[in-house]
């Protein structure tokens, strides 16, 4: 069993009961799928209607920023740390 720890930024974390969670899954998509099953509203902030990462969301895995198009398919390890961040814009 692979258990990754998922962390959310403050804005996204406001949508989930805990700003971090230990979740089972082989890929980033699998891990997030478990979290989204508990919170459909969060899914809409992270994924678009086609199930892809939204344009202004980035994912870090074990300290490395993942390529946007490949992030969800990236394999996670048993002690992986996933950070999901929503970019802010404005001035």
N, C-alpha and C positions, 0 to 999 in steps of 0.2 A: 504494500500500500504506500502510495506517494502522498505525503501531506505537505503542501506548500502553505506558507503564510502570506496572506494577501493584505496589503495596506492600501487605504484610500486617502486622498487628500481631504482637507477639511470640508470642502464643498460637497464632494461625493460622499464623504463619511457621514454627513448630516442625513443621508438617505438610508443608512444602515444602522442597525442597533449597536454594532461595535465597529470602530474604525479599522480593525484588523480581525482576521479570522484564519483559522487553520482549516484547510480544505483539501480533500482528496481529489486527484486528477492527474492524468498523464501529460496534458498540455495546458497551456494558458486558457484556451477555450473551455476545456473540461472543468477547470477550477472555477472559472467565472460562471459557467453554466449552473454549478451548484449554488453559488451565491445568488444568481438571478432567480433561481427557483423559489428562493425565500423573499425576493424583493424585485418584482417586475418593474417598478418605477426606476430603479437604479439601472436596469438593462437599457432603458431608453436613453439614458444619459451617456452610456458607454458605447452601445452598438447602434448602428443605423437600421433601417427597415430590412436590409438585405443580410443582416447579421455580421456586418464588418465593423471594425473600429471606426468610431466617428472621427472626422478630420482633425479635431482639436483634442483628441485623447492620445496619450502616449503611455507605454508600458515599459517598465524597467524590470529586468529579471536578474537577480543576484548582482545588482550594481551596474548592469549594462543596459543601455537603452536599446530596445528591440526595434528592428525595421518595421515600420508601420504595417506594411502589407503582409509580413510574415509573423507578426507578434502572436496572433491567436493560435497558430499551428506550432509554436515553439514548445519543445518538451521541457518539463520541469523535473527537478530532482527532489529527493525526499526531504531536503532541508531548504528548498528554494524560498526566496523572498521575492514576492511580486509587488510592485508599486504601480498603482493605476492613478494617473494624473490627468486632470482636465486643464488645458491651457486657458489662461485668461487673456483677454485683449481689452483694449481701450486706452484711454489716456487721461 
